[in-house]
Amino acid sequence: MSGTMTREDFDAYLVPCFAPAPFIPVRAAGSRVWDQQGKE
């Protein structure tokens, strides 16, 4: 298994208590979060 998470993995394994975010966070520092494309 690779270290990359897909939208399907995210939806299948994370608790669906909130509406899904339109991005998958991969890194954070304080209040800043980055997605898989490197967008902050």
ZAVOVO-673404 format. One record per atom (N, C-alpha, C): atom name; residue in three letters; x, y, z. Coordinates in steps of 0.02 Angstrom, whole numbers. Example, Ala and Ser with C-alpha at 12.3 -4.5 7.8 and 13.67 -1.06 7.14 Angstrom:
// ZAVOVO-673404
REC   at    aa       xx       yy       zz
REC    N   ALA      660     -284      390
REC   CA   ALA      615     -225      390
REC    C   ALA      660     -165      390
REC    N   SER      642     -112      354
REC   CA   SER      684      -53      357
REC    C   SER      645        2      394
//
This chain:
// ZAVOVO-673404
REC   at    aa       xx       yy       zz
REC    N   MET       42      -59        0
REC   CA   MET        0        0        0
REC    C   MET       44       62        0
REC    N   SER       26      110      -40
REC   CA   SER       64      172      -43
REC    C   SER       43      219       12
REC    N   GLY       80      273       22
REC   CA   GLY       63      322       72
REC    C   GLY       13      373       48
REC    N   THR      -11      365      -14
REC   CA   THR      -59      413      -42
REC    C   THR     -130      392      -25
REC    N   MET     -169      440       -2
REC   CA   MET     -239      426       14
REC    C   MET     -282      454      -42
REC    N   THR     -328      414      -66
REC   CA   THR     -374      436     -118
REC    C   THR     -439      459      -87
REC    N   ARG     -482      491     -126
REC   CA   ARG     -548      511     -101
REC    C   ARG     -587      450      -79
REC    N   GLU     -580      394     -114
REC   CA   GLU     -616      333      -96
REC    C   GLU     -593      307      -28
REC    N   ASP     -526      308      -15
REC   CA   ASP     -500      288       50
REC    C   ASP     -526      334      104
REC    N   PHE     -522      399       92
REC   CA   PHE     -544      449      140
REC    C   PHE     -616      438      159
REC    N   ASP     -659      427      110
REC   CA   ASP     -731      416      122
REC    C   ASP     -744      350      158
REC    N   ALA     -705      298      142
REC   CA   ALA     -717      232      170
REC    C   ALA     -693      225      242
REC    N   TYR     -639      258      261
REC   CA   TYR     -608      244      325
REC    C   TYR     -616      298      378
REC    N   LEU     -635      358      360
REC   CA   LEU     -643      411      410
REC    C   LEU     -715      417      432
REC    N   VAL     -725      435      494
REC   CA   VAL     -792      439      523
REC    C   VAL     -832      493      488
REC    N   PRO     -890      474      462
REC   CA   PRO     -931      523      424
REC    C   PRO     -976      565      468
REC    N   CYS     -948      598      519
REC   CA   CYS     -989      639      564
REC    C   CYS    -1000      709      537
REC    N   PHE     -962      730      487
REC   CA   PHE     -970      795      455
REC    C   PHE     -973      783      380
REC    N   ALA     -998      833      344
REC   CA   ALA     -996      828      271
REC    C   ALA     -923      824      249
REC    N   PRO     -908      785      198
REC   CA   PRO     -838      779      177
REC    C   PRO     -810      845      152
REC    N   ALA     -747      857      169
REC   CA   ALA     -713      917      145
REC    C   ALA     -700      909       70
REC    N   PRO     -697      964       34
REC   CA   PRO     -683      960      -38
REC    C   PRO     -609      946      -53
REC    N   PHE     -570      932       -2
REC   CA   PHE     -499      917      -10
REC    C   PHE     -478      866       42
REC    N   ILE     -421      835       32
REC   CA   ILE     -393      788       81
REC    C   ILE     -331      820      111
REC    N   PRO     -333      837      175
REC   CA   PRO     -274      868      206
REC    C   PRO     -217      817      211
REC    N   VAL     -156      840      195
REC   CA   VAL      -98      796      199
REC    C   VAL      -44      823      245
REC    N   ARG      -47      887      262
REC   CA   ARG        4      917      305
REC    C   ARG      -27      977      340
REC    N   ALA       -5      989      401
REC   CA   ALA      -30     1047      438
REC    C   ALA       26     1076      481
REC    N   ALA       22     1141      493
REC   CA   ALA       68     1176      537
REC    C   ALA       29     1231      571
REC    N   GLY       15     1222      636
REC   CA   GLY      -27     1271      671
REC    C   GLY      -97     1270      642
REC    N   SER     -120     1328      619
REC   CA   SER     -187     1332      590
REC    C   SER     -186     1326      514
REC    N   ARG     -128     1313      484
REC   CA   ARG     -121     1307      411
REC    C   ARG     -125     1234      391
REC    N   VAL     -161     1220      336
REC   CA   VAL     -170     1152      311
REC    C   VAL     -157     1150      236
REC    N   TRP     -124     1097      212
REC   CA   TRP     -110     1089      140
REC    C   TRP     -144     1026      114
REC    N   ASP     -165     1029       51
REC   CA   ASP     -197      971       19
REC    C   ASP     -146      933      -23
REC    N   GLN     -170      881      -59
REC   CA   GLN     -126      839      -99
REC    C   GLN      -93      876     -156
REC    N   GLN     -122      931     -179
REC   CA   GLN      -91      970     -233
REC    C   GLN      -45     1025     -206
REC    N   GLY      -36     1028     -140
REC   CA   GLY        8     1077     -111
REC    C   GLY      -26     1144      -98
REC    N   LYS      -91     1148     -110
REC   CA   LYS     -128     1210      -98
REC    C   LYS     -139     1220      -24
REC    N   GLU     -130     1280        0
REC   CA   GLU     -139     1297       70
REC    C   GLU     -211     1317       84
//
